Amino acid sequence: MKSLFDFIVEPLNGKYDTEIKVDDKSLITNVNLENFRAVSNMAKVIEVPLALNTKIKKGDIILIHHNVFRTFRDMKDKQRASRSKFIDDLFFVKMDQVYMYKNSGSWTTVNNRCFIKPLLSDNDLTLDKERELIGILKYGNKSLEALKITPGDLLGYTPDGEYEFIIDDERLYCMKSNDIVIKYEYQGNEVEYNPSWAKSS
């Protein structure tokens, strides 16, 4: 059972992330099927595509687009599985829906994707807890390395190109290399920002 061009995957911990741990209690955070923020984006690779040469292997964990596992309601209010549904709890995933993979304890980005850690705001005149359009590179890629941009660098990025993910209890923004527009020098007052709700326990 293999696909020519798609990965076959299963959800790592269910199709939806709707529960968080607070001390010894569990809280339900969402009951709405249509809320894309609640859809799980972690999957385990069951089979790799026959026609693609990839470093991703069977058993690897991959970070994927939220629409792969997403359930929705049609115009007649009937619940429908996503277009990626295969059989049972298995789904097809296209290569351009994969953002990172983990096969040896560490994450590796795919193609031109990168991940930025937001910073705590240093502006006392705003209620925003996060600095806008600036962060620290957590996971880079080869195209950024060619520009001498590596993890730990302080970077500015364009608006509306970032997508939020929770990875290993850290809230990160996924974007493409060409969303990075400037490399800053550290001023010494930068503090990484990770909201408490991003931590699973």
C-alpha positions as a Python dict, from the first residue, in 0.01 Angstrom:
ca = {
    (1, 'M'): (0, 0, 0),
    (2, 'K'): (203, 292, -132),
    (3, 'S'): (128, 614, -315),
    (4, 'L'): (325, 747, -610),
    (5, 'F'): (344, 1111, -505),
    (6, 'D'): (193, 1140, -156),
    (7, 'F'): (295, 1035, 194),
    (8, 'I'): (52, 810, 377),
    (9, 'V'): (28, 923, 740),
    (10, 'E'): (-173, 883, 1056),
    (11, 'P'): (-241, 1149, 1323),
    (12, 'L'): (25, 1141, 1593),
    (13, 'N'): (-213, 1215, 1883),
    (14, 'G'): (-558, 1240, 1726),
    (15, 'K'): (-692, 1467, 1454),
    (16, 'Y'): (-764, 1759, 1688),
    (17, 'D'): (-565, 1922, 1967),
    (18, 'T'): (-847, 2027, 2197),
    (19, 'E'): (-712, 1953, 2541),
    (20, 'I'): (-446, 2110, 2760),
    (21, 'K'): (-314, 2006, 3099),
    (22, 'V'): (-325, 2253, 3388),
    (23, 'D'): (-160, 2099, 3692),
    (24, 'D'): (-343, 1767, 3735),
    (25, 'K'): (-654, 1869, 3541),
    (26, 'S'): (-744, 1861, 3170),
    (27, 'L'): (-923, 2151, 3001),
    (28, 'I'): (-1115, 2130, 2673),
    (29, 'T'): (-1012, 2431, 2463),
    (30, 'N'): (-1232, 2385, 2156),
    (31, 'V'): (-1548, 2203, 2045),
    (32, 'N'): (-1579, 2362, 1700),
    (33, 'L'): (-1484, 2137, 1406),
    (34, 'E'): (-1426, 2433, 1175),
    (35, 'N'): (-1164, 2601, 1394),
    (36, 'F'): (-838, 2540, 1207),
    (37, 'R'): (-631, 2631, 1514),
    (38, 'A'): (-756, 2319, 1692),
    (39, 'V'): (-666, 2077, 1412),
    (40, 'S'): (-361, 1863, 1481),
    (41, 'N'): (-63, 1918, 1253),
    (42, 'M'): (160, 1634, 1376),
    (43, 'A'): (159, 1307, 1185),
    (44, 'K'): (347, 979, 1176),
    (45, 'V'): (467, 860, 835),
    (46, 'I'): (328, 517, 745),
    (47, 'E'): (454, 510, 384),
    (48, 'V'): (670, 742, 173),
    (49, 'P'): (596, 829, -193),
    (50, 'L'): (739, 587, -450),
    (51, 'A'): (820, 858, -707),
    (52, 'L'): (989, 1110, -474),
    (53, 'N'): (1344, 1109, -343),
    (54, 'T'): (1311, 1230, 15),
    (55, 'K'): (1505, 1205, 340),
    (56, 'I'): (1178, 1150, 524),
    (57, 'K'): (1140, 784, 622),
    (58, 'K'): (869, 552, 751),
    (59, 'G'): (810, 614, 1120),
    (60, 'D'): (926, 978, 1109),
    (61, 'I'): (715, 1253, 1266),
    (62, 'I'): (618, 1532, 1027),
    (63, 'L'): (465, 1876, 1077),
    (64, 'I'): (188, 1926, 821),
    (65, 'H'): (-77, 2166, 695),
    (66, 'H'): (-384, 2191, 921),
    (67, 'N'): (-629, 2100, 643),
    (68, 'V'): (-502, 1741, 616),
    (69, 'F'): (-695, 1616, 922),
    (70, 'R'): (-961, 1885, 924),
    (71, 'T'): (-1327, 1781, 936),
    (72, 'F'): (-1588, 2018, 797),
    (73, 'R'): (-1960, 2050, 735),
    (74, 'D'): (-2096, 2073, 381),
    (75, 'M'): (-2381, 2295, 256),
    (76, 'K'): (-2634, 2042, 387),
    (77, 'D'): (-2467, 2050, 730),
    (78, 'K'): (-2333, 1697, 689),
    (79, 'Q'): (-1998, 1623, 848),
    (80, 'R'): (-1730, 1543, 590),
    (81, 'A'): (-1372, 1423, 614),
    (82, 'S'): (-1096, 1621, 451),
    (83, 'R'): (-1000, 1560, 87),
    (84, 'S'): (-681, 1400, 218),
    (85, 'K'): (-867, 1112, 386),
    (86, 'F'): (-761, 768, 263),
    (87, 'I'): (-903, 484, 474),
    (88, 'D'): (-965, 439, 845),
    (89, 'D'): (-723, 672, 1023),
    (90, 'L'): (-486, 712, 726),
    (91, 'F'): (-442, 1027, 516),
    (92, 'F'): (-255, 1137, 205),
    (93, 'V'): (-10, 1427, 243),
    (94, 'K'): (150, 1609, -49),
    (95, 'M'): (513, 1716, -26),
    (96, 'D'): (421, 2086, -25),
    (97, 'Q'): (203, 2022, 284),
    (98, 'V'): (505, 1906, 487),
    (99, 'Y'): (695, 2178, 677),
    (100, 'M'): (936, 1982, 899),
    (101, 'Y'): (1028, 1628, 990),
    (102, 'K'): (1192, 1456, 1285),
    (103, 'N'): (1376, 1125, 1251),
    (104, 'S'): (1670, 1142, 1488),
    (105, 'G'): (1553, 1350, 1781),
    (106, 'S'): (1583, 1687, 1607),
    (107, 'W'): (1363, 1875, 1362),
    (108, 'T'): (1467, 1947, 1001),
    (109, 'T'): (1280, 2195, 783),
    (110, 'V'): (1157, 2106, 435),
    (111, 'N'): (1243, 2315, 128),
    (112, 'N'): (1230, 2690, 198),
    (113, 'R'): (1042, 2678, 529),
    (114, 'C'): (1180, 2831, 846),
    (115, 'F'): (1052, 2888, 1201),
    (116, 'I'): (1077, 3203, 1413),
    (117, 'K'): (1041, 3237, 1790),
    (118, 'P'): (850, 3557, 1885),
    (119, 'L'): (986, 3809, 2134),
    (120, 'L'): (830, 3961, 2443),
    (121, 'S'): (721, 4321, 2382),
    (122, 'D'): (936, 4593, 2539),
    (123, 'N'): (673, 4862, 2475),
    (124, 'D'): (491, 4972, 2791),
    (125, 'L'): (236, 5169, 2585),
    (126, 'T'): (70, 4866, 2429),
    (127, 'L'): (-128, 4569, 2559),
    (128, 'D'): (36, 4341, 2302),
    (129, 'K'): (265, 4096, 2478),
    (130, 'E'): (462, 4022, 2163),
    (131, 'R'): (691, 4235, 1951),
    (132, 'E'): (559, 4275, 1601),
    (133, 'L'): (738, 4130, 1295),
    (134, 'I'): (1061, 4043, 1475),
    (135, 'G'): (1187, 3720, 1629),
    (136, 'I'): (1469, 3473, 1669),
    (137, 'L'): (1534, 3205, 1407),
    (138, 'K'): (1472, 2866, 1567),
    (139, 'Y'): (1487, 2639, 1260),
    (140, 'G'): (1648, 2758, 937),
    (141, 'N'): (1715, 2607, 596),
    (142, 'K'): (1987, 2587, 331),
    (143, 'S'): (1881, 2901, 145),
    (144, 'L'): (1910, 3105, 466),
    (145, 'E'): (2243, 2941, 551),
    (146, 'A'): (2372, 3055, 210),
    (147, 'L'): (2296, 3410, 326),
    (148, 'K'): (2477, 3343, 657),
    (149, 'I'): (2149, 3344, 849),
    (150, 'T'): (2151, 3071, 1112),
    (151, 'P'): (1945, 2965, 1418),
    (152, 'G'): (1977, 3221, 1696),
    (153, 'D'): (1984, 3521, 1461),
    (154, 'L'): (1749, 3812, 1529),
    (155, 'L'): (1533, 3866, 1220),
    (156, 'G'): (1257, 4088, 1085),
    (157, 'Y'): (986, 3944, 861),
    (158, 'T'): (697, 4060, 643),
    (159, 'P'): (339, 4067, 777),
    (160, 'D'): (78, 3802, 695),
    (161, 'G'): (328, 3536, 588),
    (162, 'E'): (361, 3364, 924),
    (163, 'Y'): (159, 3068, 1051),
    (164, 'E'): (146, 2965, 1414),
    (165, 'F'): (256, 2620, 1529),
    (166, 'I'): (321, 2463, 1869),
    (167, 'I'): (637, 2253, 1846),
    (168, 'D'): (778, 2082, 2155),
    (169, 'D'): (576, 2316, 2379),
    (170, 'E'): (704, 2626, 2198),
    (171, 'R'): (490, 2866, 1997),
    (172, 'L'): (670, 2933, 1668),
    (173, 'Y'): (586, 3104, 1340),
    (174, 'C'): (637, 2912, 1017),
    (175, 'M'): (720, 3115, 708),
    (176, 'K'): (919, 3099, 385),
    (177, 'S'): (1274, 3221, 338),
    (178, 'N'): (1165, 3516, 125),
    (179, 'D'): (947, 3640, 415),
    (180, 'I'): (1271, 3722, 602),
    (181, 'V'): (1365, 4081, 519),
    (182, 'I'): (1633, 4193, 767),
    (183, 'K'): (1892, 4062, 1012),
    (184, 'Y'): (1926, 4274, 1327),
    (185, 'E'): (2205, 4313, 1580),
    (186, 'Y'): (2111, 4215, 1934),
    (187, 'Q'): (2050, 4509, 2170),
    (188, 'G'): (2062, 4300, 2488),
    (189, 'N'): (1697, 4350, 2588),
    (190, 'E'): (1546, 4072, 2374),
    (191, 'V'): (1340, 3812, 2563),
    (192, 'E'): (1178, 3513, 2394),
    (193, 'Y'): (800, 3499, 2435),
    (194, 'N'): (621, 3170, 2490),
    (195, 'P'): (265, 3196, 2629),
    (196, 'S'): (181, 2956, 2910),
    (197, 'W'): (-97, 2792, 2705),
    (198, 'A'): (162, 2668, 2451),
    (199, 'K'): (295, 2423, 2709),
    (200, 'S'): (114, 2092, 2726),
    (201, 'S'): (197, 2032, 3089),
}
